[in-house]
């Protein structure tokens, strides 16, 4: 769970901070939890807080089986008059405007041999591929910029951090 301080600038890390606050996300949290099938955040089940000292923060976390979006939302999306659903469409490239600063077109293809694919134009794009796939895709999207999209300062993928997990025993 992200905490308010996770969004703040920290003087010991000059590239820290988000352009939003946690409070900007809170109105959407309940709906996002429902979309992702996330259970309520719980304290560690063995009541770590009973043993925690004053300097040990209580860490809340949530885990759930993965949400199979195709199974859960396919029929609703296919029936929508506002959505064009393209199943088995794989994003293969992003094409930028002449200034190389704005995505104009996303290119998709299927795995079918000889598929010419299709372009999607939009006013706004949101790349939601995951913590590893976002930088991998941006670095490989080099048809117009050899070092990859957004990588002019060689920072794409540099600050990946995984959530730590510990196995403390088994029964």
OpenMM code with the backbone's topology and positions (N, CA, C; nanometers):
from openmm import Vec3, app, unit

residues = "UNK UNK UNK UNK UNK UNK UNK UNK UNK UNK UNK UNK UNK UNK UNK UNK UNK UNK UNK UNK UNK UNK UNK UNK UNK UNK UNK UNK UNK UNK UNK UNK UNK UNK UNK UNK UNK UNK UNK UNK UNK UNK UNK UNK UNK UNK UNK UNK UNK UNK UNK UNK UNK UNK UNK UNK UNK UNK UNK UNK UNK UNK UNK UNK UNK UNK UNK UNK UNK UNK UNK UNK UNK UNK UNK UNK UNK UNK UNK UNK UNK UNK UNK UNK UNK UNK UNK UNK UNK UNK UNK UNK UNK UNK UNK UNK UNK UNK UNK UNK UNK UNK UNK UNK UNK UNK UNK UNK UNK UNK UNK UNK UNK UNK UNK UNK UNK UNK UNK UNK UNK UNK UNK UNK UNK UNK UNK UNK UNK UNK UNK UNK UNK UNK UNK UNK UNK UNK UNK UNK UNK UNK UNK UNK UNK UNK UNK UNK UNK UNK UNK UNK UNK UNK UNK UNK UNK UNK UNK UNK UNK UNK UNK UNK UNK UNK UNK UNK UNK UNK UNK".split()
positions = [
    Vec3(0.0849, -0.1181, 0.0000),
    Vec3(0.0000, 0.0000, 0.0000),
    Vec3(0.0886, 0.1233, 0.0000),
    Vec3(0.0630, 0.2130, -0.0911),
    Vec3(0.1389, 0.3377, -0.0954),
    Vec3(0.0953, 0.4283, 0.0183),
    Vec3(0.1913, 0.4939, 0.0795),
    Vec3(0.1661, 0.5877, 0.1885),
    Vec3(0.1896, 0.7292, 0.1379),
    Vec3(0.1363, 0.8312, 0.2073),
    Vec3(0.1552, 0.9698, 0.1612),
    Vec3(0.3015, 1.0073, 0.1369),
    Vec3(0.3931, 0.9587, 0.2226),
    Vec3(0.5346, 0.9960, 0.2057),
    Vec3(0.5962, 0.9364, 0.0789),
    Vec3(0.5341, 0.8302, 0.0246),
    Vec3(0.5856, 0.7711, -0.0995),
    Vec3(0.5729, 0.8662, -0.2179),
    Vec3(0.4843, 0.9640, -0.2096),
    Vec3(0.4593, 1.0589, -0.3185),
    Vec3(0.5438, 1.1858, -0.3051),
    Vec3(0.6075, 1.2049, -0.1905),
    Vec3(0.6780, 1.3295, -0.1610),
    Vec3(0.8203, 1.3299, -0.2161),
    Vec3(0.8711, 1.4503, -0.2382),
    Vec3(1.0118, 1.4676, -0.2762),
    Vec3(1.0975, 1.4498, -0.1513),
    Vec3(1.2084, 1.3778, -0.1651),
    Vec3(1.3015, 1.3579, -0.0542),
    Vec3(1.4356, 1.4185, -0.0932),
    Vec3(1.4902, 1.5066, -0.0107),
    Vec3(1.6136, 1.5765, -0.0481),
    Vec3(1.7323, 1.4832, -0.0735),
    Vec3(1.7332, 1.3664, -0.0112),
    Vec3(1.8428, 1.2720, -0.0316),
    Vec3(1.8306, 1.1972, -0.1646),
    Vec3(1.7173, 1.2144, -0.2345),
    Vec3(1.6979, 1.1509, -0.3653),
    Vec3(1.6403, 1.2550, -0.4600),
    Vec3(1.7252, 1.3203, -0.5390),
    Vec3(1.6800, 1.4335, -0.6202),
    Vec3(1.5727, 1.3999, -0.7239),
    Vec3(1.5574, 1.2749, -0.7625),
    Vec3(1.4562, 1.2397, -0.8622),
    Vec3(1.3305, 1.1801, -0.7992),
    Vec3(1.3174, 1.1927, -0.6679),
    Vec3(1.2004, 1.1375, -0.6002),
    Vec3(1.0808, 1.2306, -0.6132),
    Vec3(0.9667, 1.1812, -0.5726),
    Vec3(0.8445, 1.2604, -0.5736),
    Vec3(0.7590, 1.2340, -0.6955),
    Vec3(0.6301, 1.2458, -0.6765),
    Vec3(0.5325, 1.2284, -0.7832),
    Vec3(0.4671, 1.3623, -0.8110),
    Vec3(0.4090, 1.3807, -0.9278),
    Vec3(0.3383, 1.5064, -0.9559),
    Vec3(0.1976, 1.5092, -0.8959),
    Vec3(0.1609, 1.4047, -0.8199),
    Vec3(0.0308, 1.3974, -0.7537),
    Vec3(0.0520, 1.3570, -0.6087),
    Vec3(-0.0524, 1.3709, -0.5278),
    Vec3(-0.0504, 1.3252, -0.3891),
    Vec3(-0.1335, 1.1980, -0.3771),
    Vec3(-0.1142, 1.1257, -0.2666),
    Vec3(-0.1962, 1.0064, -0.2447),
    Vec3(-0.3442, 1.0431, -0.2443),
    Vec3(-0.3764, 1.1605, -0.1908),
    Vec3(-0.5166, 1.2029, -0.1842),
    Vec3(-0.5797, 1.2153, -0.3229),
    Vec3(-0.4983, 1.2357, -0.4269),
    Vec3(-0.5514, 1.2423, -0.5634),
    Vec3(-0.6012, 1.1060, -0.6114),
    Vec3(-0.5461, 0.9983, -0.5562),
    Vec3(-0.5852, 0.8631, -0.5972),
    Vec3(-0.6990, 0.8058, -0.5136),
    Vec3(-0.7142, 0.8549, -0.3911),
    Vec3(-0.8092, 0.7951, -0.2976),
    Vec3(-0.9530, 0.7873, -0.3491),
    Vec3(-1.0044, 0.8863, -0.4240),
    Vec3(-1.1424, 0.8735, -0.4724),
    Vec3(-1.1635, 0.7536, -0.5661),
    Vec3(-1.0565, 0.7000, -0.6219),
    Vec3(-1.0663, 0.5904, -0.7184),
    Vec3(-1.0300, 0.4546, -0.6586),
    Vec3(-0.9850, 0.4522, -0.5341),
    Vec3(-0.9311, 0.3298, -0.4751),
    Vec3(-1.0348, 0.2186, -0.4637),
    Vec3(-1.1535, 0.2502, -0.4160),
    Vec3(-1.2547, 0.1464, -0.3968),
    Vec3(-1.2953, 0.0827, -0.5298),
    Vec3(-1.3145, 0.1660, -0.6316),
    Vec3(-1.3511, 0.1130, -0.7636),
    Vec3(-1.2366, 0.0300, -0.8226),
    Vec3(-1.1128, 0.0768, -0.8069),
    Vec3(-0.9972, 0.0018, -0.8574),
    Vec3(-0.9852, -0.1327, -0.7870),
    Vec3(-1.0092, -0.1353, -0.6557),
    Vec3(-1.0059, -0.2616, -0.5820),
    Vec3(-1.1077, -0.3603, -0.6384),
    Vec3(-1.2271, -0.3108, -0.6701),
    Vec3(-1.3315, -0.3983, -0.7246),
    Vec3(-1.2927, -0.4497, -0.8630),
    Vec3(-1.2374, -0.3634, -0.9473),
    Vec3(-1.1955, -0.4041, -1.0817),
    Vec3(-1.0886, -0.5121, -1.0735),
    Vec3(-0.9962, -0.4974, -0.9779),
    Vec3(-0.8833, -0.5895, -0.9655),
    Vec3(-0.9089, -0.7056, -0.8700),
    Vec3(-1.0299, -0.7128, -0.8131),
    Vec3(-1.0647, -0.8192, -0.7180),
    Vec3(-0.9723, -0.8218, -0.5968),
    Vec3(-0.9319, -0.7053, -0.5483),
    Vec3(-0.8427, -0.6982, -0.4332),
    Vec3(-0.9224, -0.6996, -0.3033),
    Vec3(-0.8804, -0.7814, -0.2070),
    Vec3(-0.9471, -0.7812, -0.0766),
    Vec3(-0.9031, -0.6580, 0.0030),
    Vec3(-0.9727, -0.6273, 0.1125),
    Vec3(-0.9302, -0.5137, 0.1956),
    Vec3(-0.7892, -0.5365, 0.2505),
    Vec3(-0.7148, -0.4282, 0.2684),
    Vec3(-0.5801, -0.4387, 0.3256),
    Vec3(-0.5919, -0.4889, 0.4689),
    Vec3(-0.5094, -0.5820, 0.5052),
    Vec3(-0.5103, -0.6381, 0.6402),
    Vec3(-0.3710, -0.6275, 0.6997),
    Vec3(-0.3668, -0.6188, 0.8307),
    Vec3(-0.2391, -0.6243, 0.9010),
    Vec3(-0.1922, -0.7694, 0.8943),
    Vec3(-0.0611, -0.7913, 0.9033),
    Vec3(-0.0100, -0.9282, 0.9027),
    Vec3(-0.0952, -1.0145, 0.9955),
    Vec3(-0.1345, -1.1323, 0.9529),
    Vec3(-0.2302, -1.2117, 1.0302),
    Vec3(-0.1803, -1.2557, 1.1671),
    Vec3(-0.0502, -1.2638, 1.1886),
    Vec3(-0.0013, -1.3093, 1.3185),
    Vec3(0.0158, -1.1933, 1.4170),
    Vec3(-0.0505, -1.0824, 1.3895),
    Vec3(-0.0553, -0.9679, 1.4793),
    Vec3(0.0838, -0.9165, 1.5143),
    Vec3(0.1618, -0.8875, 1.4128),
    Vec3(0.2952, -0.8313, 1.4320),
    Vec3(0.2883, -0.7045, 1.5158),
    Vec3(0.1777, -0.6278, 1.5046),
    Vec3(0.1685, -0.5026, 1.5784),
    Vec3(0.1746, -0.5243, 1.7293),
    Vec3(0.1397, -0.6456, 1.7790),
    Vec3(0.1519, -0.6730, 1.9217),
    Vec3(0.2980, -0.6768, 1.9653),
    Vec3(0.3876, -0.7035, 1.8723),
    Vec3(0.5294, -0.7157, 1.9040),
    Vec3(0.6107, -0.5968, 1.8559),
    Vec3(0.5481, -0.5104, 1.7801),
    Vec3(0.6205, -0.3985, 1.7199),
    Vec3(0.6550, -0.2945, 1.8251),
    Vec3(0.7767, -0.2445, 1.8155),
    Vec3(0.8167, -0.1339, 1.9009),
    Vec3(0.7693, -0.0035, 1.8407),
    Vec3(0.7947, 0.1075, 1.9104),
    Vec3(0.7466, 0.2367, 1.8604),
    Vec3(0.8096, 0.2784, 1.7278),
    Vec3(0.9261, 0.2238, 1.6952),
    Vec3(0.9932, 0.2618, 1.5708),
    Vec3(0.9679, 0.1634, 1.4569),
    Vec3(0.8849, 0.0635, 1.4802),
    Vec3(0.8582, -0.0365, 1.3766),
    Vec3(0.7196, -0.0112, 1.3178),
    Vec3(0.7142, 0.0354, 1.1942),
    Vec3(0.5823, 0.0631, 1.1355),
    Vec3(0.5078, -0.0661, 1.1031),
    Vec3(0.3767, -0.0583, 1.1096),
    Vec3(0.2929, -0.1706, 1.0696),
    Vec3(0.2785, -0.1637, 0.9176),
    Vec3(0.3128, -0.2703, 0.8497),
    Vec3(0.3069, -0.2737, 0.7042),
    Vec3(0.1840, -0.3540, 0.6633),
    Vec3(0.0983, -0.2921, 0.5845),
    Vec3(-0.0202, -0.3614, 0.5351),
    Vec3(0.0061, -0.4051, 0.3920),
    Vec3(-0.0453, -0.5203, 0.3554),
    Vec3(-0.0280, -0.5670, 0.2187),
    Vec3(-0.1512, -0.6448, 0.1765),
    Vec3(-0.1644, -0.6610, 0.0464),
    Vec3(-0.2772, -0.7364, -0.0071),
    Vec3(-0.2275, -0.8279, -0.1172),
    Vec3(-0.2845, -0.9454, -0.1187),
    Vec3(-0.2566, -1.0392, -0.2262),
    Vec3(-0.3883, -1.1009, -0.2694),
    Vec3(-0.3972, -1.1314, -0.3952),
    Vec3(-0.5160, -1.1991, -0.4459),
    Vec3(-0.4749, -1.2765, -0.5695),
    Vec3(-0.5551, -1.3751, -0.6061),
    Vec3(-0.5265, -1.4420, -0.7333),
    Vec3(-0.5353, -1.3394, -0.8461),
    Vec3(-0.4657, -1.3611, -0.9559),
    Vec3(-0.4720, -1.2639, -1.0656),
    Vec3(-0.6132, -1.2522, -1.1221),
    Vec3(-0.6494, -1.1311, -1.1575),
    Vec3(-0.7782, -1.1073, -1.2219),
    Vec3(-0.7638, -1.1393, -1.3697),
    Vec3(-0.8437, -1.2292, -1.4192),
    Vec3(-0.8427, -1.2660, -1.5611),
    Vec3(-0.9392, -1.1720, -1.6331),
    Vec3(-0.8844, -1.0608, -1.6826),
    Vec3(-0.9673, -0.9559, -1.7408),
    Vec3(-1.0493, -1.0054, -1.8592),
    Vec3(-0.9923, -1.0938, -1.9408),
    Vec3(-1.0662, -1.1464, -2.0546),
    Vec3(-1.1903, -1.2219, -2.0108),
    Vec3(-1.1758, -1.3047, -1.9083),
    Vec3(-1.2901, -1.3807, -1.8580),
    Vec3(-1.3911, -1.2894, -1.7891),
    Vec3(-1.3414, -1.1951, -1.7127),
    Vec3(-1.4290, -1.1116, -1.6306),
    Vec3(-1.5004, -1.0026, -1.7111),
    Vec3(-1.4322, -0.9430, -1.8079),
    Vec3(-1.4863, -0.8234, -1.8722),
    Vec3(-1.5141, -0.8361, -2.0222),
    Vec3(-1.4796, -0.9482, -2.0856),
    Vec3(-1.4933, -0.9599, -2.2310),
    Vec3(-1.6333, -0.9261, -2.2798),
    Vec3(-1.7337, -0.9888, -2.2232),
    Vec3(-1.8702, -0.9691, -2.2735),
    Vec3(-1.9158, -0.8245, -2.2569),
    Vec3(-1.8834, -0.7655, -2.1431),
    Vec3(-1.9212, -0.6256, -2.1183),
    Vec3(-1.8526, -0.5317, -2.2177),
    Vec3(-1.7243, -0.5536, -2.2429),
    Vec3(-1.6512, -0.4687, -2.3370),
    Vec3(-1.7007, -0.4889, -2.4799),
    Vec3(-1.7235, -0.6133, -2.5182),
    Vec3(-1.7700, -0.6419, -2.6544),
    Vec3(-1.9075, -0.5809, -2.6805),
    Vec3(-1.9905, -0.5707, -2.5778),
    Vec3(-2.1254, -0.5160, -2.5938),
    Vec3(-2.1281, -0.3628, -2.5924),
    Vec3(-2.0193, -0.3011, -2.5521),
    Vec3(-2.0171, -0.1549, -2.5401),
    Vec3(-2.0208, -0.0874, -2.6769),
    Vec3(-2.0994, 0.0187, -2.6867),
    Vec3(-2.1033, 0.0979, -2.8101),
    Vec3(-1.9902, 0.1997, -2.8138),
    Vec3(-1.9211, 0.2195, -2.7020),
    Vec3(-1.8142, 0.3194, -2.6937),
    Vec3(-1.6752, 0.2576, -2.7062),
    Vec3(-1.6686, 0.1256, -2.7149),
    Vec3(-1.5395, 0.0565, -2.7155),
    Vec3(-1.5305, -0.0337, -2.8376),
    Vec3(-1.4164, -0.0298, -2.9047),
    Vec3(-1.3862, -0.1270, -3.0092),
    Vec3(-1.2897, -0.2271, -2.9474),
    Vec3(-1.3316, -0.3493, -2.9317),
    Vec3(-1.2515, -0.4517, -2.8666),
    Vec3(-1.1705, -0.5281, -2.9703),
    Vec3(-1.0398, -0.5325, -2.9522),
    Vec3(-0.9510, -0.6066, -3.0418),
    Vec3(-0.8812, -0.7149, -2.9592),
    Vec3(-0.9260, -0.8384, -2.9746),
    Vec3(-0.8705, -0.9503, -2.8991),
    Vec3(-0.7467, -1.0029, -2.9714),
    Vec3(-0.6466, -1.0464, -2.8970),
    Vec3(-0.5204, -1.0982, -2.9507),
    Vec3(-0.4443, -0.9941, -3.0317),
    Vec3(-0.4599, -0.8686, -2.9956),
    Vec3(-0.3857, -0.7597, -3.0599),
    Vec3(-0.2651, -0.7280, -2.9728),
    Vec3(-0.1479, -0.7354, -3.0304),
    Vec3(-0.0234, -0.7135, -2.9574),
    Vec3(0.0382, -0.5808, -2.9977),
    Vec3(0.0657, -0.4968, -2.8990),
    Vec3(0.1309, -0.3685, -2.9254),
    Vec3(0.2735, -0.3956, -2.9722),
    Vec3(0.3090, -0.3456, -3.0912),
    Vec3(0.4422, -0.3718, -3.1458),
    Vec3(0.5256, -0.2458, -3.1642),
    Vec3(0.4630, -0.1284, -3.1664),
    Vec3(0.5408, -0.0051, -3.1824),
    Vec3(0.4536, 0.1146, -3.1480),
    Vec3(0.5199, 0.2219, -3.1115),
    Vec3(0.4563, 0.3518, -3.0932),
    Vec3(0.5202, 0.4465, -3.1928),
    Vec3(0.4401, 0.5234, -3.2629),
    Vec3(0.4920, 0.6200, -3.3596),
    Vec3(0.4707, 0.7603, -3.3051),
    Vec3(0.5769, 0.8390, -3.3107),
    Vec3(0.5759, 0.9731, -3.2533),
    Vec3(0.5497, 1.0792, -3.3586),
    Vec3(0.5133, 1.1982, -3.3108),
    Vec3(0.4940, 1.3132, -3.4001),
    Vec3(0.6300, 1.3601, -3.4518),
    Vec3(0.6342, 1.4559, -3.5446),
    Vec3(0.7620, 1.5020, -3.6011),
    Vec3(0.8607, 1.5582, -3.4982),
    Vec3(0.8098, 1.6073, -3.3842),
    Vec3(0.9012, 1.6589, -3.2809),
    Vec3(0.9554, 1.5480, -3.1915),
    Vec3(0.9063, 1.4258, -3.2107),
    Vec3(0.9457, 1.3081, -3.1324),
    Vec3(0.9147, 1.3238, -2.9839),
    Vec3(0.8087, 1.3986, -2.9521),
    Vec3(0.7728, 1.4209, -2.8121),
    Vec3(0.6341, 1.3690, -2.7755),
    Vec3(0.5537, 1.3325, -2.8746),
    Vec3(0.4158, 1.2910, -2.8475),
    Vec3(0.3822, 1.1671, -2.9293),
    Vec3(0.3221, 1.0686, -2.8638),
    Vec3(0.2777, 0.9493, -2.9357),
    Vec3(0.1544, 0.9854, -3.0171),
    Vec3(0.1603, 0.9573, -3.1465),
    Vec3(0.0460, 0.9804, -3.2351),
    Vec3(-0.0298, 0.8520, -3.2650),
    Vec3(0.0450, 0.7406, -3.2770),
    Vec3(-0.0154, 0.6155, -3.3216),
    Vec3(0.0463, 0.4980, -3.2473),
    Vec3(-0.0378, 0.4042, -3.2077),
    Vec3(0.0080, 0.2766, -3.1538),
    Vec3(-0.0182, 0.1711, -3.2607),
    Vec3(0.0816, 0.0872, -3.2883),
    Vec3(0.0683, -0.0162, -3.3915),
    Vec3(0.0500, -0.1528, -3.3260),
    Vec3(-0.0490, -0.2274, -3.3742),
    Vec3(-0.0820, -0.3584, -3.3202),
    Vec3(-0.0759, -0.4636, -3.4299),
    Vec3(-0.0375, -0.5867, -3.3907),
    Vec3(-0.0388, -0.7019, -3.4813),
    Vec3(-0.0809, -0.8248, -3.4021),
    Vec3(-0.1312, -0.9245, -3.4753),
    Vec3(-0.1598, -1.0538, -3.4134),
    Vec3(-0.0407, -1.1453, -3.4418),
    Vec3(-0.0476, -1.2680, -3.3911),
    Vec3(0.0587, -1.3647, -3.4195),
    Vec3(0.0382, -1.4354, -3.5530),
    Vec3(-0.0685, -1.4030, -3.6242),
    Vec3(-0.0968, -1.4661, -3.7526),
    Vec3(0.0092, -1.4264, -3.8549),
    Vec3(0.0768, -1.5229, -3.9186),
    Vec3(0.1786, -1.4879, -4.0182),
    Vec3(0.1210, -1.3989, -4.1282),
    Vec3(0.1947, -1.2967, -4.1641),
    Vec3(0.1535, -1.2060, -4.2701),
    Vec3(0.0550, -1.0986, -4.2271),
    Vec3(0.0167, -1.0969, -4.1005),
    Vec3(-0.0784, -0.9955, -4.0529),
    Vec3(-0.0158, -0.8573, -4.0652),
    Vec3(-0.0810, -0.7688, -4.1385),
    Vec3(-0.0312, -0.6317, -4.1563),
    Vec3(-0.0537, -0.5475, -4.0319),
    Vec3(-0.1388, -0.5937, -3.9422),
    Vec3(-0.1663, -0.5184, -3.8211),
    Vec3(-0.2581, -0.4003, -3.8466),
    Vec3(-0.2711, -0.3159, -3.7452),
    Vec3(-0.3559, -0.1979, -3.7590),
    Vec3(-0.3071, -0.0886, -3.6644),
    Vec3(-0.3251, 0.0359, -3.7052),
    Vec3(-0.2856, 0.1481, -3.6202),
    Vec3(-0.4032, 0.1953, -3.5339),
    Vec3(-0.3711, 0.2508, -3.4195),
    Vec3(-0.4706, 0.3155, -3.3338),
    Vec3(-0.4205, 0.4558, -3.3049),
    Vec3(-0.5039, 0.5539, -3.3373),
    Vec3(-0.4712, 0.6938, -3.3095),
    Vec3(-0.5564, 0.7391, -3.1920),
    Vec3(-0.4976, 0.8201, -3.1052),
    Vec3(-0.5711, 0.8712, -2.9898),
    Vec3(-0.5106, 1.0037, -2.9466),
    Vec3(-0.5897, 1.0799, -2.8739),
    Vec3(-0.5393, 1.2055, -2.8178),
    Vec3(-0.4440, 1.1750, -2.7019),
    Vec3(-0.4764, 1.0726, -2.6231),
    Vec3(-0.3945, 1.0317, -2.5093),
    Vec3(-0.3732, 0.8810, -2.5135),
    Vec3(-0.2546, 0.8376, -2.4738),
    Vec3(-0.2234, 0.6959, -2.4588),
    Vec3(-0.1738, 0.6733, -2.3166),
    Vec3(-0.2018, 0.5567, -2.2617),
    Vec3(-0.1506, 0.5182, -2.1308),
    Vec3(-0.0878, 0.3802, -2.1462),
    Vec3(0.0408, 0.3704, -2.1202),
    Vec3(0.1131, 0.2441, -2.1334),
    Vec3(0.1035, 0.1693, -2.0003),
    Vec3(0.0276, 0.0627, -1.9969),
    Vec3(0.0020, -0.0133, -1.8739),
    Vec3(0.0429, -0.1587, -1.8940),
    Vec3(0.1710, -0.1813, -1.9092),
    Vec3(0.2207, -0.3157, -1.9374),
    Vec3(0.2803, -0.3834, -1.8150),
    Vec3(0.3082, -0.3070, -1.7101),
    Vec3(0.3679, -0.3624, -1.5894),
    Vec3(0.5067, -0.3061, -1.5657),
    Vec3(0.5570, -0.3308, -1.4451),
    Vec3(0.6841, -0.2738, -1.4012),
    Vec3(0.8047, -0.3122, -1.4849),
    Vec3(0.8066, -0.4311, -1.5402),
    Vec3(0.9177, -0.4732, -1.6261),
    Vec3(0.8892, -0.4479, -1.7737),
    Vec3(0.7643, -0.4690, -1.8138),
    Vec3(0.7305, -0.4563, -1.9556),
    Vec3(0.7275, -0.3120, -2.0042),
    Vec3(0.6868, -0.2161, -1.9205),
    Vec3(0.6868, -0.0761, -1.9655),
    Vec3(0.8252, -0.0326, -2.0123),
    Vec3(0.9300, -0.0452, -1.9288),
    Vec3(1.0615, -0.0023, -1.9779),
    Vec3(1.1138, -0.0890, -2.0919),
    Vec3(1.0868, -0.2198, -2.0875),
    Vec3(1.1327, -0.3062, -2.1967),
    Vec3(1.0729, -0.2593, -2.3287),
    Vec3(0.9437, -0.2308, -2.3278),
    Vec3(0.8784, -0.1864, -2.4504),
    Vec3(0.9332, -0.0517, -2.4956),
    Vec3(0.9450, 0.0446, -2.4053),
    Vec3(0.9939, 0.1778, -2.4431),
    Vec3(1.1355, 0.1717, -2.4997),
    Vec3(1.2208, 0.0870, -2.4413),
    Vec3(1.3577, 0.0745, -2.4915),
    Vec3(1.3608, 0.0076, -2.6288),
    Vec3(1.2695, -0.0862, -2.6529),
    Vec3(1.2645, -0.1547, -2.7824),
    Vec3(1.1883, -0.0772, -2.8889),
    Vec3(1.1148, 0.0249, -2.8495),
    Vec3(1.0425, 0.1087, -2.9463),
    Vec3(1.1414, 0.2102, -3.0027),
    Vec3(1.2296, 0.1612, -3.0861),
    Vec3(1.3426, 0.2422, -3.1334),
    Vec3(1.3360, 0.2722, -3.2830),
    Vec3(1.2184, 0.2621, -3.3433),
    Vec3(1.2079, 0.2866, -3.4872),
    Vec3(1.2352, 0.4325, -3.5225),
    Vec3(1.2126, 0.5242, -3.4282),
    Vec3(1.2374, 0.6660, -3.4550),
    Vec3(1.3492, 0.7239, -3.3683),
    Vec3(1.3654, 0.6692, -3.2492),
    Vec3(1.4698, 0.7160, -3.1578),
    Vec3(1.5536, 0.5940, -3.1200),
    Vec3(1.6794, 0.5875, -3.1627),
    Vec3(1.7593, 0.4663, -3.1409),
    Vec3(1.7685, 0.4208, -2.9950),
    Vec3(1.7729, 0.5148, -2.8991),
    Vec3(1.7857, 0.4753, -2.7585),
    Vec3(1.6520, 0.4415, -2.6930),
    Vec3(1.5429, 0.4503, -2.7688),
    Vec3(1.4106, 0.4174, -2.7166),
    Vec3(1.3327, 0.5411, -2.6758),
    Vec3(1.2024, 0.5266, -2.6710),
    Vec3(1.1146, 0.6389, -2.6386),
    Vec3(1.1328, 0.6815, -2.4930),
    Vec3(1.1509, 0.8102, -2.4726),
    Vec3(1.1619, 0.8653, -2.3377),
    Vec3(1.2944, 0.8418, -2.2702),
    Vec3(1.3921, 0.7935, -2.3428),
    Vec3(1.5192, 0.7551, -2.2819),
    Vec3(1.6324, 0.8517, -2.3151),
    Vec3(1.6003, 0.9763, -2.3403),
    Vec3(1.7030, 1.0739, -2.3734),
    Vec3(1.8056, 1.0952, -2.2640),
    Vec3(1.7681, 1.0673, -2.1391),
    Vec3(1.8612, 1.0809, -2.0268),
    Vec3(1.9094, 0.9462, -1.9751),
    Vec3(1.8852, 0.8392, -2.0511),
    Vec3(1.9298, 0.7043, -2.0153),
    Vec3(1.8750, 0.6598, -1.8791),
    Vec3(1.7486, 0.6945, -1.8502),
    Vec3(1.6903, 0.6602, -1.7208),
    Vec3(1.5765, 0.5588, -1.7289),
    Vec3(1.5293, 0.5266, -1.8486),
    Vec3(1.4174, 0.4324, -1.8587),
    Vec3(1.4599, 0.2981, -1.8000),
    Vec3(1.3853, 0.2510, -1.7022),
    Vec3(1.4131, 0.1233, -1.6373),
    Vec3(1.5177, 0.1276, -1.5282),
    Vec3(1.5767, 0.2431, -1.5016),
    Vec3(1.6852, 0.2515, -1.4033),
    Vec3(1.6404, 0.2402, -1.2583),
    Vec3(1.5155, 0.2712, -1.2288),
    Vec3(1.4737, 0.2768, -1.0890),
    Vec3(1.3713, 0.1704, -1.0537),
    Vec3(1.3785, 0.0570, -1.1190),
    Vec3(1.2884, -0.0526, -1.0857),
    Vec3(1.3161, -0.0988, -0.9435),
    Vec3(1.2118, -0.1212, -0.8685),
    Vec3(1.2262, -0.1729, -0.7323),
    Vec3(1.1181, -0.2777, -0.7095),
    Vec3(1.1563, -0.3883, -0.6561),
    Vec3(1.0618, -0.4955, -0.6272),
    Vec3(1.0190, -0.4854, -0.4816),
    Vec3(0.8998, -0.5341, -0.4528),
    Vec3(0.8542, -0.5401, -0.3149),
    Vec3(0.9247, -0.6568, -0.2468),
    Vec3(0.9820, -0.6302, -0.1306),
    Vec3(1.0513, -0.7369, -0.0595),
    Vec3(0.9496, -0.8333, 0.0001),
    Vec3(0.9851, -0.9600, 0.0033),
    Vec3(0.9010, -1.0616, 0.0648),
    Vec3(0.9919, -1.1579, 0.1394),
    Vec3(0.9458, -1.2047, 0.2517),
    Vec3(1.0247, -1.2955, 0.3330),
    Vec3(0.9407, -1.4163, 0.3701),
    Vec3(0.9984, -1.5340, 0.3587),
    Vec3(0.9330, -1.6540, 0.4091),
    Vec3(0.9892, -1.6766, 0.5484),
    Vec3(0.9018, -1.6730, 0.6488),
    Vec3(0.9516, -1.6860, 0.7858),
    Vec3(0.9258, -1.8242, 0.8443),
    Vec3(0.8628, -1.9099, 0.7669),
    Vec3(0.8417, -2.0447, 0.8158),
    Vec3(0.7360, -2.1160, 0.7345),
    Vec3(0.7217, -2.2430, 0.7581),
    Vec3(0.6167, -2.3197, 0.6921),
    Vec3(0.5656, -2.4248, 0.7889),
    Vec3(0.4429, -2.4648, 0.7675),
    Vec3(0.3804, -2.5632, 0.8564),
    Vec3(0.3573, -2.6901, 0.7784),
] * unit.nanometer
topology = app.Topology()
chain = topology.addChain("A")
for resn in residues:
    res = topology.addResidue(resn, chain)
    for name in ("N", "CA", "C"):
        topology.addAtom(name, app.Element.getBySymbol(name[0]), res)
